[in-house]
Amino acid sequence: MLVTVENRPADVVDRVVERLGAVLRPDQILTSKTDRYNRARVPAPFPVHRWRERVPDLAVLPETTEEVAAVVRIANELRVPVVPRDGGTGLTDGAVPLRGGIVVDVKRMNRIHELDLENRTVTVGTGINMLKLNEVLARHGLIYPDDPASYPCSLVGGRIGTSGWSLIGARYGHTRDLVLSFDHVLPTGEVVHLGDGIGGKISKSSSGYQLKHLFMGHQGTLGIATRATLKLYPKPEAELSPFWAFDDYDAAHRFTGALARAGVATFAGAVLFDEWKVAYLRRDDEAYIPQPADVRALTCAVLYGWEDEVRAGGRRLFRIAREHGARYLGDEISAGDWAARTTATPHRCTGAPGPGRWCR
Ligand SMILES: Cc1cc2nc3c(=O)[nH]c(=O)nc-3n(C[C@H](O)[C@H](O)[C@H](O)COP(=O)(O)OP(=O)(O)OC[C@H]3O[C@@H](n4cnc5c(N)ncnc54)[C@H](O)[C@@H]3O)c2cc1C
């Protein structure tokens, strides 16, 4: 049976709040019903009528690694569950406080601590949003290319907690590749620095434990990442995002496999849509460009890089498309739909020659 907020004795909660008062300011400790209910949900298909069983006893808003560590030490001592929460977009209920306790909301840890242009890394608090981070990086001609479909709302810490998958990961890598190292508070309240070998800004080391991967994708069960060093790339000069239609799903599936196997270096990813998804997109016309009525299945590919290399890669992809009988849906649908899907490259296109859309 679940231990819920209703059956955790009030005096235990009062004691937790009192102890937290010694390490946090009052505005960092949230006990109101609104603050707690706002941190009880994620957009997963969770039974709505059971939300009140998963409400935290309280939430905290730490601003430093030391504060996170102090909160976790107190929780460990008083045997109260802790659940880290970033954007709250995780679809596996990871940020839901199943047993009440303390939600550690890291959103205030959203500072850029160091931008290293020489090594092309940035060190940030894990409460930062990738959209905001990229707004700053764009001024330096750089990009942090972790680009999930939840890009505007998910945060760096949640990406670490879920070891996220990026829509453009075939070109730039996924969260596991882009996060070089991070400070991490263990469930005992001890702080460790984790990376590949030595950690810091080093992306490869022949000595030292490769612990980073153990502490990614654990959904908060192994502690809380507080500060991370991320790998950056030059902001791409060009984007190509062609959409191709097929009469049946199997043909689209075969084509998508051929694209993935082609070995084009600028190929960032492909998305495959079946009949049901296409029908859904037609209905959801505010978000995406509606697809023509006769389309049964779709493949979208996306390439990023310097203009000359994207052009060359695009020509190869279009050749493969012809061999598979794919029907190109035109520049407007191609660029418009992809733009609605991703905001990783906010240099949105102005249109240019060639298949699909090229941009500077
Ligand atoms: C519309 C939509 C589209 C999506 N598309 C994608 C996609 O393309 N690719 C993809 O990978 N995911 C996708 N997701 C799922 C979700 O966005 C990701 O799992 C994302 O990484 C969660 O980040 P978050 O900041 O919202 O984390 P949260 O939901 O707050 O937390 C996720 C998990 O990580 C833990 N956690 C949170 N912060 C920390 C921390 N600082 N340290 C350790 N653990 C922590 C939490 O306890 C929880 O278990 C999508 C979700 C939605 C709603």
The ligand as an ORCA input file, in Angstrom:
! r2SCAN-3c Opt
* xyz 0 1
  C       5.618     16.466    -25.482
  C       6.779     15.674    -24.948
  C       7.773     15.273    -25.824
  C       8.878     14.551    -25.347
  N       9.872     14.202    -26.225
  C      10.981     13.593    -25.760
  C      12.094     13.311    -26.635
  O      12.057     13.625    -27.823
  N      13.170     12.708    -26.106
  C      13.238     12.369    -24.777
  O      14.274     11.857    -24.339
  N      12.197     12.607    -23.943
  C      11.100     13.217    -24.378
  N      10.064     13.491    -23.531
  C      10.142     13.064    -22.144
  C      10.793     14.118    -21.203
  O      10.709     15.409    -21.738
  C      12.251     13.770    -20.943
  O      12.291     12.563    -20.228
  C      13.056     14.845    -20.229
  O      14.401     14.426    -20.161
  C      12.560     15.106    -18.805
  O      13.141     16.305    -18.364
  P      12.477     17.180    -17.214
  O      13.393     18.323    -16.953
  O      11.087     17.502    -17.513
  O      12.591     16.161    -15.988
  P      11.519     15.696    -14.908
  O      10.272     15.196    -15.560
  O      11.380     16.755    -13.876
  O      12.305     14.477    -14.267
  C      12.533     13.299    -15.015
  C      13.213     12.266    -14.124
  O      14.522     12.717    -13.777
  C      14.648     12.888    -12.359
  N      15.381     14.131    -12.153
  C      14.920     15.397    -12.324
  N      15.888     16.278    -12.033
  C      16.982     15.553    -11.683
  C      18.291     15.899    -11.297
  N      18.673     17.187    -11.199
  N      19.167     14.893    -11.019
  C      18.789     13.593    -11.107
  N      17.542     13.205    -11.464
  C      16.661     14.183    -11.763
  C      13.221     12.968    -11.831
  O      13.128     12.501    -10.498
  C      12.497     12.045    -12.798
  O      12.652     10.713    -12.424
  C       8.943     14.203    -23.978
  C       7.937     14.610    -23.099
  C       6.868     15.334    -23.573
  C       5.805     15.772    -22.605
*
